[in-house]
Amino acid sequence: MGNRLYVGNISFQASEDDLKELFSKAGTVASTKLITDAATGRPRGFGFVEMSSDEEAQKAIELLNNSSFLDRNIVVNEAKPQGERDRSSRSGPSRERGGFNRERRPGGRR
C-alpha cells in the first residue's frame, strides 16, 4: 500500500487546511491537494492527502472512510497512479458502444 490517499465527495466549502486537520487524527499529514476546475477555479469535490507512512495511510482509511466531514460522507482509499485508473467511465465516442464512425454519412448511407 502507498501513503497517498484519494479523498472523494468533499464539500465544496472545504479547504486544504480543513483536510489536513481532519487527517491529522490518523497521523502526520505530509501534503494535501484539493482539485479544482481549470476553467473556473471551482472545487471539483475530490482531492489527495499524503500521509507520512503507509501505516498512517491505512489508519486514515479505516478511521475516515465513509465518515461525515462538513455534512458529507467522504470516500477515502488508496490513490492509484494515473495509468492504473479505470478508463471505462470516460465519455466520448467509442466503437465498442456504437459511437462515432468516420465511414458513415448522415442518413445512414456509406
N, C-alpha and C positions, 0 to 999 in steps of 0.2 A: 504494500500500500504506500502511496505517496503522502506528502504532507500538505498538498494543495487541494482545497475543497471547493466544490461548486455549491453555491447557495442560490436557490430559486424561490420565487413567489415573495420577493422582498417588497415591502411597502415603498411606494414612490417618495414618501417623506423621509425615509431612512438616509443617513449619511454614513460615510466610511468610518467615522468615529463611533457611531452607534453600533456598527458591525463589530468593530474592534472591542468595544466594551462588552458586547454580548459574548463573543467568542473567547474573551479572556477568562471566562468562567471555566473553560476547559484547559487552559494553559497559556503559554506565551504566543501572542499573535505576531508573526513576522511581517505580514503585509495584508492589506485589504484593497479590493478594487471593485467599485460599482460600475457596471457597464451602462453607457449612455448612447443614445441615438446620435449618429454622426451628423445628421442634418439639423436636428432640433436641439440637441444637447439635453434632452429629457431622459430620465432614467428608464431603463428597459425592464426593470423588475428582477434582475439577477446580477450576480457578481461572484467574486472569488476571494477566498481567505486562505492565506498560507500560514500554517502553524509551524512552530519551531521544530517539532519532531513528528514522526509517524504515529507514535503513541498518543500524543496530544490531539492529532487529527482524528484518530479513531475515537478518542474520548469525546471530541466535539460532535462527531456524527451520532454517537449513542445518546449524548445529552441533549442535542439541539434539533435533530431531525424531527420534523412534524411538530415542533414546539411553536407557541404563539410569540410573535415578535411584531410589535406595533400593529396589533389587531389582525395579523395574517399568520397562517401556519406555514412556516418556511420549510423548504426541502434542503437537506444537507447531505451531500455524498461526495465521494472521491471525484475530483476533476479528471477528465480524460484528456489526453493530448489531442489536438485538433484533428490529426489524421485518423484517430480511432472512433470519432463520433459517428453515430448512425446517420447516414445521409438520406435515408428513405423518406424522411418527413419534409425534404426540400420541395419548394413549389417550383413550378415551371414545366414546360413541355417534356414529356418522356415517351419514347417509343413503346416502352413496356406498358404504359397506361393509356395508349391511344392518343398521345399528344400530337404536336406539330409534325407534319411530314412535308418536306420540301417538294416532293414529287407530285403532290395533289394540287389540283387547281380548284378555285371556287366552283361550286356547283357539283362537285364530285367527279368531274372529268379529269382524265390524266393526259 
